[in-house]
Amino acid sequence: MKRDRIFRLIQYIITHKTRLGIGLAEDTGIVIYPEDSFYVIGSAYVTLVRADRLKYSNYNRIEEGERLVADGVNIGYLSEGYGYCLKTGKVINPKNRKEKILNNLKETEIERFSGK
């Protein structure tokens, strides 16, 4: 926040017409799983910036010296243990995390995962 990183992330999403931006705070990261979801690790927050419901942007008509304007950008924050499904765009509660991951793994992968 101190370095305007959120604004730069919003600007990138709007100008590159992507649907989702993921901002990582220092000492925080994400672990991505094969089923197109990720989970937050670390002591701070992961910022999600979604522009899939963008109502207005002056990006295509901006003139020199003018500032970027956007309406309809959604910002969310996830803390450690929470997840996000990239396919559905829904937050995954940490209470469901372990059960969901183990149900999706094959038996040999479960053994490798648990160290047996």
C-alpha positions as CSV (number, residue, x, y, z in Angstrom):
1,M,0.0,0.0,0.0
2,K,2.8,2.4,0.8
3,R,4.3,2.0,-2.6
4,D,1.0,2.2,-4.6
5,R,1.4,-1.4,-5.7
6,I,-2.3,-2.0,-5.7
7,F,-2.9,0.9,-8.1
8,R,-0.1,-0.4,-10.4
9,L,-1.7,-3.9,-10.3
10,I,-5.1,-2.3,-11.2
11,Q,-3.5,-0.4,-14.0
12,Y,-1.8,-3.5,-15.3
13,I,-5.1,-5.5,-15.3
14,I,-7.0,-2.8,-17.1
15,T,-4.4,-2.1,-19.7
16,H,-3.7,-5.7,-20.4
17,K,-7.3,-6.8,-20.3
18,T,-6.7,-9.6,-17.9
19,R,-9.3,-10.9,-15.5
20,L,-7.4,-11.4,-12.3
21,G,-4.3,-9.9,-10.7
22,I,-2.6,-11.4,-7.7
23,G,-0.5,-9.2,-5.4
24,L,1.8,-10.7,-2.9
25,A,2.8,-8.9,0.3
26,E,6.3,-9.4,1.6
27,D,6.8,-12.6,3.5
28,T,3.7,-14.0,1.8
29,G,3.1,-16.3,-1.1
30,I,0.8,-18.8,-2.7
31,V,1.0,-22.5,-3.4
32,I,-0.7,-23.4,-6.7
33,Y,-2.4,-26.8,-7.0
34,P,-3.2,-28.8,-10.2
35,E,-6.9,-28.3,-9.9
36,D,-6.5,-24.6,-10.6
37,S,-6.6,-23.3,-7.1
38,F,-4.1,-21.7,-4.8
39,Y,-3.6,-21.3,-1.1
40,V,-2.0,-18.5,0.9
41,I,1.1,-19.0,3.0
42,G,3.0,-16.4,5.0
43,S,2.3,-13.7,7.6
44,A,0.6,-11.0,5.5
45,Y,-2.1,-10.9,2.8
46,V,-2.5,-11.7,-0.8
47,T,-4.5,-9.1,-2.7
48,L,-6.9,-10.2,-5.5
49,V,-7.8,-7.6,-8.0
50,R,-10.6,-8.6,-10.4
51,A,-11.7,-6.6,-13.4
52,D,-14.2,-9.1,-14.9
53,R,-17.0,-6.7,-14.0
54,L,-15.3,-3.5,-15.2
55,K,-17.9,-0.9,-15.9
56,Y,-15.8,1.9,-17.2
57,S,-12.2,2.8,-18.1
58,N,-10.7,5.6,-20.0
59,Y,-7.7,3.5,-21.0
60,N,-8.5,3.4,-24.8
61,R,-9.2,7.2,-24.9
62,I,-6.7,8.5,-22.4
63,E,-4.8,11.6,-23.5
64,E,-1.3,12.7,-22.5
65,G,-1.1,14.0,-19.0
66,E,-4.5,12.5,-18.1
67,R,-4.8,9.9,-15.3
68,L,-6.3,6.4,-15.7
69,V,-9.9,6.1,-14.5
70,A,-11.6,2.8,-13.7
71,D,-15.0,1.8,-12.2
72,G,-16.0,-1.7,-11.3
73,V,-12.7,-3.1,-10.1
74,N,-13.1,-5.6,-7.2
75,I,-10.4,-5.9,-4.6
76,G,-10.2,-8.7,-2.1
77,Y,-7.7,-9.9,0.5
78,L,-6.8,-13.4,1.6
79,S,-4.8,-14.4,4.7
80,E,-2.8,-17.6,5.4
81,G,-4.7,-20.8,4.9
82,Y,-7.4,-19.3,2.6
83,G,-7.5,-20.4,-1.0
84,Y,-9.0,-19.2,-4.3
85,C,-10.4,-21.3,-7.1
86,L,-9.2,-19.9,-10.4
87,K,-11.9,-21.7,-12.4
88,T,-14.9,-20.5,-10.3
89,G,-13.5,-17.3,-8.8
90,K,-14.6,-18.3,-5.3
91,V,-12.7,-18.1,-2.0
92,I,-11.9,-21.4,-0.4
93,N,-12.3,-21.6,3.4
94,P,-9.3,-23.1,5.2
95,K,-11.6,-25.5,7.0
96,N,-12.2,-27.3,3.7
97,R,-8.6,-27.2,2.5
98,K,-7.1,-30.4,3.8
99,E,-10.1,-32.6,3.1
100,K,-10.4,-31.2,-0.5
101,I,-6.8,-31.6,-1.3
102,L,-6.6,-35.2,0.0
103,N,-9.8,-36.2,-1.8
104,N,-8.3,-35.0,-5.1
105,L,-5.0,-36.8,-4.7
106,K,-4.3,-40.4,-5.8
107,E,-3.4,-42.9,-3.1
108,T,0.3,-42.9,-4.1
109,E,0.4,-39.1,-4.0
110,I,-1.1,-39.2,-0.5
111,E,1.7,-41.4,0.6
112,R,4.3,-39.1,-0.9
113,F,2.5,-36.1,0.6
114,S,2.4,-37.5,4.1
115,G,6.0,-38.8,4.0
116,K,5.1,-42.5,4.3
